């Protein structure tokens, strides 16, 4: 799922550049699987269809739906999927703009609009009161949650709930029975309070890839402390995790000199492939090789995400995947 950028989002000054990223993503995703695009209105849908067609992208593998949006970060406002014995269930958590930093009233209504339009067919869904972003949670698929305390347990999200309350709810709603809480981990320029999808990701249940920095980088103390924590974590069987450091990225700044949160951990796993954010720097080649070693049976596809980090996110942040058990309504 992509929530396509439009002129009423913060992308208005860079719409051409960011749309090129979305076109590239659409091209690559539709090589392997179906794609759902959320459009701001009917006119916006016509515009998107026109540019997809003009770029030779197969719209027969794309479903369109209309829901007004504040912004484009589908990872954080889209529904999460829980797979259980009875199949898939979609969970509609609340979204408040990363603790009230940004307007999110429209984004927080997108899921209900999609459910009302039966975009997900007869897949059961549940709306839940907990404020939770998809980028804040990472799982091995076997009941383990990896997350930072700073984002999930933020006072600006669920101030009345202690960690025990959060764990109890997530266990009941998503089936987690192990919690690996990171006390450290931060990228300069990040405005999510430390989303895990910018810091550390499972490649498989025994392998975690994680962000690093050079010793002269201001992010080094936090990322090194995070690495120490990751080394202390254990798998369910008591074995340590196989930890794979991702290449350190030199500081990338905007026109005003502000650091942008570029990272390789923000990759997206799709059918038969992994889409890797790259930033036109020498370290990109090393990152591709790193992911090729971790995902030997998938094609590693680098995507230039330099325009995305201008708004403090990257590839995984603008996407949400659904398993095959969730049947997306066909058509446009």
ABEGO torsion letter per residue (X at the ends): XBBBBBAABAAAAAAAAAAAAAAAAAAAAAAABBBBBBBABAAAAAAAAAAAAAAGBBAAABBBBBBBBABABAAAABBBBBBBAAEBBBBBBBBAGGGGABBAAAAAAAAAAAAAAGAAEABBBBBBABBBBAAABBBAGAGBBBBBAAAAABAAABAABBAAAAAAAAAAAAGBABBBBBABEBBBGBAAGGBAAAABBBABAABBBBBBBBAABAAAAAAAAAAAAAAABBBAAGBBBBBBBBBBBBBBBBAAGBBBBBBAAABBBBBGBBBBBBAGBAAAAAAAAAAAAABAABBBBBBBAAAAAAAGBBAAAABBBBBAABBBBBEX
